[in-house]
Amino acid sequence: MLVTGSILLCQLLMLLCPVYAGFYGSDTAVINLTPKTFKSEIYDTNYTSVVEFYAEWCGHCKNLRPHYTKAAKSLKGVAKVAAVRCDDDSNQPLCARYNVKGYPTLKLFRPNVKVPSSPLIEDYDGGRTAKAIVDTVLSKISNKVRRLKAEDVQPWIDESNVPKVLLFHNDANTPPMYKGLAIDYAGSINFGIVRKSEKLASKEYGVTKFPTIVIITTDEEGDHRHIYSGELKKEPLYEYLSAFGTPVEGTRAPKKQKKAKQASKPLQHEEL
Ligand SMILES: *[C@@H]1O[C@H](CO)[C@@H](O)[C@H](O)[C@H]1NC(C)=O
């Protein structure tokens, strides 16, 4: 009330007023959920999500806000960080359905590999810091990236006709960003990781620095290798890979028509 009142007042006085952007404004990476969007965002996805049920007046929610905002920023493109405002009447059915008794309540939604659109739901009882939330969520994300030994690489390529993305990495830990890309391109591009110590693989592909990303496509003439030379960040990689496959998820997935046009432009990669 106080906030609304003072905004009204400064609008009346025609002063430049700060716009109240909401508890989690569009300048944050937190997804604000409603009964209309909950299912598509949280159920129909291969992403793991954390959902906070909160009320704007609640003190613990205000304390959590900067941590939750920070967690959302660092999990962007890797997991979904979302919130339901329970002191908004239209969201009440959601808060009742998930049996929310106090604020904030945090729940984890993990995709069910056996039954699509039927996530496994559990309470989050961990620490209320960005780090604790991020670490817990990271431990729950699904990994569609195949870990390969040198001798597994060619059989993996021959397994299917879809393009492959092969990451040559220093160690065996798959970077979360890479797991996110594998979720975005599920069914369209297969992802594999081979570690530096698999020397025969890096020799075969002429890879001398780590990490290196090689995209492998197959046609009648055989396998073609393309070395990715752009920035090792999710956005540019997501963009680059749209020339090879169709993303099913991801922030800009709906703009498919634009993507198709971009894909027909000359590809900015070097062929090996
Ligand atoms: C989830 O992943 C599977 C392949 O693992 C894919 O077939 C399906 O389309 C994906 N679902 C969504 C909603 O992206």
The ligand as a Gaussian input file, in Angstrom:
#p B3LYP/6-31G(d) Opt

LIG

0 1
 C       13.426000     -33.755000     -23.281000
 O       14.478000     -34.585000     -23.756000
 C       14.101000     -35.571000     -24.686000
 C       15.333000     -36.345000     -25.105000
 O       16.130000     -36.693000     -24.026000
 C       13.464000     -34.948000     -25.892000
 O       13.020000     -35.930000     -26.780000
 C       12.295000     -34.069000     -25.472000
 O       11.782000     -33.387000     -26.588000
 C       12.717000     -33.059000     -24.426000
 N       11.570000     -32.345000     -23.943000
 C       11.504000     -31.018000     -23.928000
 C       10.252000     -30.429000     -23.385000
 O       12.420000     -30.309000     -24.299000

